[in-house]
Amino acid sequence: MSEFIHKPVMLAEVLAALRPHPNGQYADGTLGGAGHARAILAASSPTGRLLGCDRDGIAVETARQRLATEFAGRFTVERGNFAELDRWLPAGSCDGVLLDLGVSSPQLDQPERGFSFQGDGPLDMRMDDRQTLTAAELVNGADAETLARIFWEYGGERDSRRFAKAIVHDRALSPFLTTRQLAGLIERLAPRHGRKAHPATKVFQALRLAVNDEIGSLRRGLAVAAGLLKPGGRLAVITFHSLEDRVVKEFGRERTRDYTFPGEVDIPELRQPCVPELKWVARKAGLPGAEELQDNPRSRSAQLRVLEKT
Ligand SMILES: C[S@@+](CC[C@H](N)C(=O)[O-])C[C@H]1O[C@@H](n2cnc3c(N)ncnc32)[C@H](O)[C@@H]1O
């Protein structure tokens, strides 16, 4: 196994949010290289417990090995989607839950995983390789309308229709099999003209989100995580782009409301007061400090939001 190095993002801020203590039970839904998990276990020594999961088999094995010696008997590692954390933990059992979304550095850096066009690799992009749907299947199989919707909704790509049509045209001649092939087509359609970002950046992000159903998992995962918290327990979520952050904000807005309303539409006259399920720990999202931004460029788009169970 190549060395799995991922610097945990906003580590001090996550610890300040979750306030780990020795009697605590914590859940990390995105173990990755176990950077956050290790810090939570260390800060909750000697008896705090952590259950961590990840969809990625390599991450799970790495995390297990990294935590084994120092924290034996205090952690459990499971392979799976954080939207299913309630398979392993009972409702109301956690003092803190962490979701650090997106992909890890090793996932991005290994061309054979197909997440990036920096190196050439198969158009794969699966976080969980037991899943059958790959990026190649979407790119070569979905109709132009579906592809355009994915590029627009998940990538905010303004040229979504043009790119989708060109893909459908070109794949009839020869299917898209590699990341470079797809990135090359987008670059020909939208030459860089000195722009910093590669023109295929948004298309790749969109495909990754679609292949892994990341927004669906996030919606389900937030609801499950909230159900796991004890009163006073906290949910910390690190997002890396505005679509994810919007989902977290909307979830928070709904669950921190101090009233309910019948049906789908919020009509002020029909509101009924209630005790909100959650409260925001801070109104605004936390951002990485200048030092971290300099030290770890991948932290630059990170935003941390924290909710507390009432
Ligand atoms: C940014 S990394 C986490 C890094 C980790 N916090 C650390 O300190 O090393 C995100 C990880 O979450 C995993 N992941 C993303 N979405 C997931 C989901 N819905 N369920 C489980 N794991 C997920 C990815 O496979 C990846 O390993």
Ligand as a Chemical Component Dictionary entry (heavy atoms), coordinates in Angstrom:
data_LIG
# 
_chem_comp.id                   LIG 
_chem_comp.type                 NON-POLYMER 
_chem_comp.pdbx_formal_charge   0 
_chem_comp.three_letter_code    LIG 
# 
loop_
_chem_comp_atom.comp_id 
_chem_comp_atom.atom_id 
_chem_comp_atom.alt_atom_id 
_chem_comp_atom.type_symbol 
_chem_comp_atom.charge 
_chem_comp_atom.model_Cartn_x 
_chem_comp_atom.model_Cartn_y 
_chem_comp_atom.model_Cartn_z 
_chem_comp_atom.pdbx_ordinal 
LIG C1  C1  C 0  -11.385 14.632 3.502 1  
LIG S1  S1  S 1  -11.220 12.925 3.747 2  
LIG C2  C2  C 0  -11.222 12.731 5.489 3  
LIG C3  C3  C 0  -9.884  12.891 6.115 4  
LIG C4  C4  C 0  -9.829  12.574 7.590 5  
LIG N1  N1  N 0  -10.678 13.445 8.363 6  
LIG C5  C5  C 0  -8.406  12.596 8.107 7  
LIG O1  O1  O 0  -8.152  13.283 9.097 8  
LIG O2  O2  O -1 -7.540  11.931 7.531 9  
LIG C6  C6  C 0  -12.791 12.340 3.343 10 
LIG C7  C7  C 0  -12.972 10.846 3.500 11 
LIG O3  O3  O 0  -14.353 10.599 3.613 12 
LIG C8  C8  C 0  -14.713 9.488  2.869 13 
LIG N2  N2  N 0  -16.126 9.691  2.528 14 
LIG C9  C9  C 0  -16.661 10.649 1.757 15 
LIG N3  N3  N 0  -17.991 10.532 1.736 16 
LIG C10 C10 C 0  -18.314 9.477  2.535 17 
LIG C11 C11 C 0  -19.527 8.864  2.929 18 
LIG N4  N4  N 0  -20.703 9.285  2.481 19 
LIG N5  N5  N 0  -19.472 7.835  3.800 20 
LIG C12 C12 C 0  -18.265 7.375  4.269 21 
LIG N6  N6  N 0  -17.089 7.897  3.907 22 
LIG C13 C13 C 0  -17.103 8.945  3.057 23 
LIG C14 C14 C 0  -13.769 9.455  1.698 24 
LIG O4  O4  O 0  -13.600 8.138  1.229 25 
LIG C15 C15 C 0  -12.477 10.017 2.338 26 
LIG O5  O5  O 0  -11.653 8.977  2.811 27 
# 
loop_
_chem_comp_bond.comp_id 
_chem_comp_bond.atom_id_1 
_chem_comp_bond.atom_id_2 
_chem_comp_bond.value_order 
_chem_comp_bond.pdbx_ordinal 
LIG C1  S1  SING 1  
LIG S1  C2  SING 2  
LIG S1  C6  SING 3  
LIG C2  C3  SING 4  
LIG C3  C4  SING 5  
LIG C4  N1  SING 6  
LIG C4  C5  SING 7  
LIG C5  O1  DOUB 8  
LIG C5  O2  SING 9  
LIG C6  C7  SING 10 
LIG C7  O3  SING 11 
LIG C7  C15 SING 12 
LIG O3  C8  SING 13 
LIG C8  N2  SING 14 
LIG C8  C14 SING 15 
LIG N2  C9  SING 16 
LIG N2  C13 SING 17 
LIG C9  N3  DOUB 18 
LIG N3  C10 SING 19 
LIG C10 C11 SING 20 
LIG C10 C13 DOUB 21 
LIG C11 N4  SING 22 
LIG C11 N5  DOUB 23 
LIG N5  C12 SING 24 
LIG C12 N6  DOUB 25 
LIG N6  C13 SING 26 
LIG C14 O4  SING 27 
LIG C14 C15 SING 28 
LIG C15 O5  SING 29 
# 
